[in-house]
């Protein structure tokens, strides 16, 4: 295998790993916020909007790096 192919594989692996880390971090933050703030409907709306913003930011970042 050429060295360039190995470099591309390493970059792709790192990219996927970072994306997974961001996803898990946003999930943990959302769950902790729900536990700390209770389950009032207003809180659920804010947490849902925050999660959507995090996911949309990830989608925009993915488009910029593609």
KANOR-V480010 format. One record per residue. N is the residue number from 1. RES is the residue in three letters. OMEGA is omega in degrees with one decimal (NA if undefined). Layout:
((N/RES/OMEGA) (N/RES/OMEGA))
This chain:
((1/UNK/177.2) (2/UNK/-179.3) (3/UNK/-179.4) (4/UNK/179.2) (5/UNK/177.3) (6/UNK/178.6) (7/UNK/178.5) (8/UNK/178.5) (9/UNK/178.4) (10/UNK/179.6) (11/UNK/179.2) (12/UNK/178.8) (13/UNK/178.7) (14/UNK/-179.5) (15/UNK/179.2) (16/UNK/-179.9) (17/UNK/179.1) (18/UNK/177.2) (19/UNK/178.1) (20/UNK/178.2) (21/UNK/178.2) (22/UNK/-179.5) (23/UNK/-179.9) (24/UNK/179.1) (25/UNK/179.5) (26/UNK/177.5) (27/UNK/180.0) (28/UNK/179.4) (29/UNK/179.2) (30/UNK/-179.9) (31/UNK/178.8) (32/UNK/178.6) (33/UNK/178.8) (34/UNK/179.7) (35/UNK/-177.0) (36/UNK/-174.2) (37/UNK/-176.8) (38/UNK/-175.8) (39/UNK/176.1) (40/UNK/-175.5) (41/UNK/179.0) (42/UNK/178.8) (43/UNK/178.8) (44/UNK/179.2) (45/UNK/179.9) (46/UNK/179.9) (47/UNK/178.3) (48/UNK/178.8) (49/UNK/178.5) (50/UNK/178.5) (51/UNK/178.5) (52/UNK/179.2) (53/UNK/178.2) (54/UNK/-179.7) (55/UNK/179.2) (56/UNK/176.7) (57/UNK/177.4) (58/UNK/179.6) (59/UNK/178.9) (60/UNK/178.5) (61/UNK/179.9) (62/UNK/178.1) (63/UNK/-178.6) (64/UNK/-177.0) (65/UNK/-177.7) (66/UNK/NA))
